[in-house]
């Protein structure tokens, strides 16, 4: 509750300031809150790491809620490398992004984990919209925020995208050369629907177009939450089969459950992904490097393999032995943090 109140206060101050000055809201840091609660984080904060809530805007004027992780002995007169970390598709900063940020801050990086626009504690209405353009922009807005910190080296800012945000991180890097290096973990390309053709594409577009009639008649966009809102399930529910078993293992059970990670977006959000291919210009990221991290047994390997084949050098496909897709969300014994640290330090010339 304390954090929610803080967010509302910050949003009110931003809006009041914007209207008072008669200017459009700007993409800039707008405030911080040092009273972060420990509720619902799926991991413990590491010794030697500090975490604080931060709030800033993307270029659409949406207030983004993030957690800033820094070394406890941070020298504010120093110059640190920084990384912005995005959540799996439908996830939030208190899950995988926080785990990555926690460990990398322990290793000397300044790291920002954030909730995507319209989701988690970030602003935007209606809730649970998914947008390929705005989710890509959220990474650049994170770079904006980090670059405004006096102790961050603007020439040493990178990005990490987990699962679906891997595609958004790559999309952001193709548009924003300030992102000096990109790493993805268990990458998903949510815009793969764009590759449909003929009757399949027509059928899907027709279904989504008809959904717009449903939404306009109801007066709100349809969202079907997949995972429990009040508490994790004590065990796997009956009837969950196939790939859903893996998703439920993380999002619906105690392992990774979070009340803000319901696993669903507005149905009509899928329309934008039909016409917005995220990885079309991946080859243009070069000479900035890309690191694709995949689990040996992950169902999603093909996404990273395809992206790797289309990317230009320098690039690397790093396979984690005996790991599945969701292991790269939270399994610190599986996530190759040594290689991730080395990758960014090499990219930053450190």
Secondary structure, 3 states (H helix, E strand, C coil): CHHHHHHHHHHHHHHHHHHHHCCCCCCCEEEEECCCCCCCCCCCCCCCEEEEEEEEECCCCCEEEEEEEEECCCCCCCCEEEEEEECCCCCCHHHHHHHHHHHHHHCCCEEEEECCCCCCCCCCCCCCCCCHHHHHHHHHHHHHHHHCCCCEEEEEEEEEEECCHHHHHHHHHHHCCCCCEEEEECCCCHHHHHHCCHHHHHHHHHHHHHHHHHHHHHCCCCCCCCCCCCCCCCCCCCCCCCCHHHHHHHHCCCCCCCCCCCCCCCHHHHHHHHHCCCCCCHHHHCCCEEEEEEECCCCCHHHHHHHHHHCCCCEEEEEECCCCCCHHHHCCCCCCHHHHHHHHHHHCCC
